[in-house]
C-alpha cells in the first residue's frame, strides 16, 4: 500500500460530502482506487468524468470484500437499508464510516444492521457544506479547517478510530470526539434549532396578506437570519424527526426565552431587555474569531 492510508475506498453517495472526501484523499495521495455507488448512473458517470471516483460499482460482493473503507455519505434516511444490504459483503478488515448529521439514529441502525462489524463502524459528522450539492459541487478543500466530529462506539478498536481520524485530518479537518448522545444534544442547540427558527420566521411571514410588502423591505438582517431557510426541506424534516427529543428540549428553552422577552416588553422593562441583548452580544462577539 506504500504511503497510502487506504488502497480501496467505496463511497455510497458521491455528492458534495462524499465527492469532496474522495478529492481530498486523492490530493494527499492517500488512496488507491475509489469506487462509487449511488441511485443514479448519470451522477456516477459525472463523478467519474470529474475524477472523483475511479469507477462506479455494480456488485457489492466484488467491491466490498477487499475494501479498506466504506463511506456512507447518503442522507441518513437511506443508511439503514444500505447497512442491511452490505453487511454480508464486508471484508474482515473493512472500516465503515458515515457522515450523518444526527448520530443516535445512525448508531441504532448500525447496531441493528452491522452486528458482526460493529467494532469497525466509526460514526462521523463533517461540519461542512455549501449551497450547491451533487458531484459537480465537490471540491478537495471543502473540509479544510472545518470541524469533523467522531462519535466512537465502545466496541471500536483504537486503531479503527485512529485511521478514521487520520483520514479526516488528511482532508484538512480539525477532528473532535463526542458521544452520540452529546453530539445530538449539542447540534440540537447550535444547528437544528436555528434552522427550525429560520424556517418558522419565513413561514410566519409567508402566511400574511401583506407578505409581498414585508418582503420588499427585508434587508441584510433578515437575509442573514433566514439564509438557512433556503436549505432542503426534506433533509431538515428528517433531521428534526431523527433528533426529536433533544430538539424538543431546545424548543422549550427557547420558548421560555421568548416568554421572558415578552414579559420585559409588557412591563416596559428596558433594563432587562438591554441586559439580555448585552449578554448575547458579548457571547456572539467572543465566538466570532473562532
C-alpha positions as CSV (number, residue, x, y, z in Angstrom):
1,X,0.0,0.0,0.0
2,X,3.0,2.3,0.2
3,X,2.2,5.6,1.9
4,X,-1.4,5.3,1.1
5,X,-3.8,5.2,4.0
6,X,-6.4,3.3,2.0
7,X,-5.8,1.1,-1.0
8,X,-9.5,1.0,-1.8
9,X,-12.4,3.2,-0.7
10,X,-16.1,2.6,-1.6
11,X,-18.4,5.6,-1.3
12,X,-22.2,5.4,-1.2
13,X,-23.4,8.9,-2.3
14,X,-20.8,10.7,-4.4
15,X,-22.2,14.2,-3.8
16,X,-20.8,17.2,-2.1
17,X,-19.6,15.4,1.0
18,X,-18.6,12.0,-0.4
19,X,-17.1,13.6,-3.5
20,X,-15.1,16.2,-1.5
21,X,-13.8,13.4,0.8
22,X,-12.6,11.5,-2.3
23,X,-10.9,14.5,-3.9
24,X,-9.2,15.5,-0.6
25,X,-7.7,12.0,-0.2
26,X,-6.6,11.9,-3.8
27,X,-4.9,15.2,-3.4
28,X,-2.9,13.8,-0.5
29,X,-2.1,10.6,-2.4
30,X,-3.8,8.7,0.5
31,X,-6.0,6.4,-1.6
32,X,-5.5,4.0,-4.4
33,X,-8.9,3.5,-6.1
34,X,-12.3,4.9,-5.2
35,X,-15.5,3.1,-6.2
36,X,-18.8,4.9,-6.2
37,X,-22.3,3.5,-5.6
38,X,-25.5,5.6,-6.0
39,X,-29.0,5.6,-7.2
40,X,-28.3,7.4,-10.4
41,X,-25.9,6.0,-13.1
42,X,-25.8,9.5,-14.6
43,X,-24.5,11.0,-11.4
44,X,-21.9,8.3,-11.0
45,X,-20.7,8.8,-14.6
46,X,-20.4,12.5,-13.9
47,X,-18.4,11.8,-10.8
48,X,-16.1,9.5,-12.9
49,X,-15.6,12.2,-15.5
50,X,-14.8,14.8,-12.8
51,X,-12.1,12.5,-11.5
52,X,-13.9,11.9,-8.2
53,X,-14.2,8.1,-8.5
54,X,-12.1,5.6,-10.3
55,X,-15.3,3.8,-11.5
56,X,-18.9,3.1,-10.5
57,X,-19.7,-0.2,-8.7
58,X,-22.4,-2.7,-9.6
59,X,-21.6,-5.7,-7.4
60,X,-21.5,-5.3,-3.6
61,X,-19.6,-8.6,-3.0
62,X,-17.0,-7.8,-5.7
63,X,-16.3,-4.3,-4.4
64,X,-16.8,-4.5,-0.6
65,X,-14.9,-7.7,0.3
66,X,-11.4,-6.1,-0.2
67,X,-12.3,-2.5,0.6
68,X,-10.3,-0.7,3.3
69,X,-13.1,1.8,3.9
70,X,-16.8,2.1,3.1
71,X,-18.1,5.6,3.5
72,X,-21.9,6.1,3.8
73,X,-22.3,9.7,2.5
74,X,-26.0,9.4,1.7
75,X,-28.9,11.1,3.6
76,X,-29.4,9.4,7.0
77,X,-32.8,8.1,5.9
78,X,-31.1,5.7,3.4
79,X,-28.4,4.4,5.7
80,X,-30.3,1.6,7.5
81,X,-31.2,-0.1,4.2
82,X,-27.7,0.3,2.8
83,X,-26.2,-1.2,6.0
84,X,-28.5,-4.2,5.8
85,X,-27.6,-4.8,2.2
86,X,-23.8,-4.6,2.6
87,X,-23.3,-6.4,5.9
88,X,-22.8,-9.8,4.5
89,X,-20.4,-8.5,1.8
90,X,-18.0,-6.6,4.1
91,X,-14.4,-7.9,4.4
92,X,-13.0,-8.8,7.8
93,X,-10.9,-5.7,8.0
94,X,-13.2,-3.2,6.2
95,X,-13.9,0.0,8.2
96,X,-17.3,1.6,7.8
97,X,-18.0,5.3,8.4
98,X,-21.0,7.6,7.9
99,X,-21.4,11.4,7.5
100,X,-24.8,11.8,9.1
101,X,-25.8,15.0,10.9
102,X,-27.6,13.0,13.6
103,X,-25.8,10.2,15.4
104,X,-28.3,8.5,17.8
105,X,-30.4,7.1,14.9
106,X,-27.4,6.1,12.8
107,X,-25.8,4.3,15.7
108,X,-29.0,2.4,16.3
109,X,-29.1,1.4,12.6
110,X,-25.6,0.1,12.9
111,X,-26.2,-2.0,16.0
112,X,-29.2,-3.5,14.2
113,X,-27.8,-4.0,10.7
114,X,-24.0,-4.2,11.1
115,X,-24.0,-6.5,14.1
116,X,-21.0,-8.6,13.0
117,X,-19.0,-5.5,12.0
118,X,-19.9,-3.0,14.8
119,X,-16.3,-2.9,16.0
120,X,-15.3,-1.4,12.6
121,X,-18.2,1.1,12.3
122,X,-17.0,4.6,13.3
123,X,-19.7,7.3,13.2
124,X,-18.6,10.7,11.9
125,X,-20.2,14.1,11.1
126,X,-18.3,16.6,9.0
127,X,-19.4,20.1,9.8
128,X,-19.1,21.4,6.3
129,X,-21.4,22.0,3.4
130,X,-22.5,24.5,0.8
131,X,-25.4,26.0,-1.0
132,X,-24.7,23.7,-4.0
133,X,-25.0,20.0,-4.0
134,X,-24.1,17.0,-6.1
135,X,-20.8,15.7,-7.5
136,X,-20.3,18.9,-9.5
137,X,-20.1,20.9,-6.2
138,X,-17.4,18.6,-4.7
139,X,-14.0,20.2,-4.0
140,X,-10.8,19.0,-2.4
141,X,-10.7,21.8,0.1
142,X,-14.2,21.6,1.5
143,X,-13.1,20.2,4.9
144,X,-10.0,22.5,5.3
145,X,-10.1,23.9,8.8
146,X,-13.6,22.6,9.3
147,X,-14.7,20.5,12.3
148,X,-15.4,16.8,12.0
149,X,-17.0,15.1,15.0
150,X,-16.3,11.4,15.6
151,X,-18.6,9.6,18.0
152,X,-16.7,6.3,18.6
153,X,-18.6,3.3,19.9
154,X,-17.4,1.2,22.9
155,X,-16.7,-1.7,20.5
156,X,-14.4,0.3,18.3
157,X,-10.7,-0.5,18.4
158,X,-8.2,2.3,19.0
159,X,-6.7,1.5,15.6
160,X,-10.1,1.9,13.8
161,X,-10.7,5.3,15.3
162,X,-7.2,6.4,14.7
163,X,-7.4,5.5,11.0
164,X,-10.7,7.4,10.5
165,X,-9.3,10.4,12.4
166,X,-6.2,10.4,10.2
167,X,-8.4,10.2,7.1
168,X,-10.2,13.4,8.1
169,X,-7.0,15.1,9.2
170,X,-5.6,14.4,5.7
171,X,-8.7,16.2,4.4
172,X,-7.6,19.3,6.4
173,X,-10.2,18.9,9.1
174,X,-10.0,19.5,12.8
175,X,-11.3,16.4,14.5
176,X,-13.2,16.2,17.8
177,X,-14.9,13.4,19.7
178,X,-18.2,13.3,21.4
179,X,-20.6,10.5,22.5
180,X,-23.6,10.1,20.1
181,X,-25.9,11.5,22.8
182,X,-23.6,14.5,23.4
183,X,-23.4,15.1,19.7
184,X,-27.2,15.2,19.2
185,X,-27.7,17.4,22.2
186,X,-25.0,19.9,21.0
187,X,-26.3,20.1,17.5
188,X,-29.9,20.3,18.5
189,X,-28.9,23.6,20.2
190,X,-26.5,25.2,17.7
191,X,-27.7,23.8,14.4
192,X,-31.1,22.1,14.4
193,X,-32.9,24.8,16.5
194,X,-31.5,27.7,14.4
195,X,-32.8,26.0,11.2
196,X,-36.2,25.5,12.8
197,X,-36.4,29.1,13.9
198,X,-35.3,30.4,10.4
199,X,-37.9,28.2,8.7
200,X,-40.6,29.3,11.2
201,X,-39.9,33.0,10.7
202,X,-40.2,32.8,6.9
203,X,-43.2,30.6,7.1
204,X,-44.9,33.0,9.5
205,X,-44.4,35.9,7.2
206,X,-45.5,33.8,4.2
207,X,-49.0,33.4,5.8
208,X,-49.7,37.1,5.9
209,X,-51.8,39.0,3.5
210,X,-49.1,41.8,3.2
211,X,-46.3,39.3,2.6
212,X,-45.1,41.0,-0.5
213,X,-44.9,44.3,1.2
214,X,-43.0,42.9,4.1
215,X,-40.5,41.0,1.9
216,X,-39.9,44.1,-0.2
217,X,-38.5,45.9,2.8
218,X,-36.5,43.0,4.2
219,X,-32.8,43.8,4.2
220,X,-29.4,42.4,5.4
221,X,-30.6,41.4,8.9
222,X,-33.5,39.3,7.5
223,X,-31.2,37.9,4.8
224,X,-28.6,36.8,7.4
225,X,-31.1,35.3,9.8
226,X,-33.1,33.4,7.2
227,X,-30.2,32.2,4.9
228,X,-30.6,28.7,6.2
229,X,-34.3,28.6,5.5
230,X,-33.2,28.0,1.9
231,X,-31.9,24.6,2.9
232,X,-33.5,21.3,1.8
233,X,-37.0,20.9,3.4
234,X,-36.8,17.1,3.0
235,X,-33.4,16.8,4.7
236,X,-34.3,19.1,7.6
237,X,-37.6,17.2,8.1
238,X,-35.6,14.0,8.6
239,X,-33.1,15.7,10.9
240,X,-35.8,17.2,13.1
241,X,-37.6,13.9,13.4
242,X,-34.4,11.9,14.0
243,X,-33.3,14.3,16.8
244,X,-36.8,14.9,18.1
245,X,-36.2,14.5,21.8
246,X,-33.2,16.8,22.0
247,X,-34.8,19.4,19.7
248,X,-38.0,19.5,21.8
249,X,-35.8,20.3,24.8
250,X,-34.2,23.2,22.9
251,X,-37.5,24.5,21.6
252,X,-38.9,24.5,25.2
253,X,-35.9,26.5,26.5
254,X,-36.2,28.9,23.5
255,X,-39.9,29.5,24.2
256,X,-39.0,30.3,27.8
257,X,-36.6,32.9,26.5
258,X,-39.3,34.4,24.2
259,X,-41.7,34.5,27.2
260,X,-39.0,36.5,29.2
261,X,-38.7,38.9,26.3
262,X,-42.4,39.2,26.0
263,X,-42.7,40.0,29.7
264,X,-40.0,42.6,29.6
265,X,-41.8,44.4,26.7
266,X,-45.2,44.2,28.5
267,X,-43.6,45.7,31.6
268,X,-41.6,48.3,29.7
269,X,-38.5,46.8,31.3
270,X,-35.8,48.4,29.2
271,X,-33.1,47.4,31.7
272,X,-33.9,43.7,31.3
273,X,-34.0,44.0,27.5
274,X,-30.7,45.7,27.5
275,X,-29.2,43.0,29.8
276,X,-30.3,40.2,27.6
277,X,-29.1,41.9,24.4
278,X,-25.7,42.8,26.1
279,X,-25.0,39.3,27.2
280,X,-26.0,37.9,23.8
281,X,-23.7,40.5,22.0
282,X,-20.8,39.6,24.3
283,X,-21.1,35.9,23.7
284,X,-21.5,36.4,19.9
285,X,-18.5,38.7,19.7
286,X,-16.3,36.4,21.7
287,X,-17.3,33.5,19.4
288,X,-16.7,35.3,16.1
289,X,-12.9,34.9,15.9
290,X,-13.3,31.1,16.1
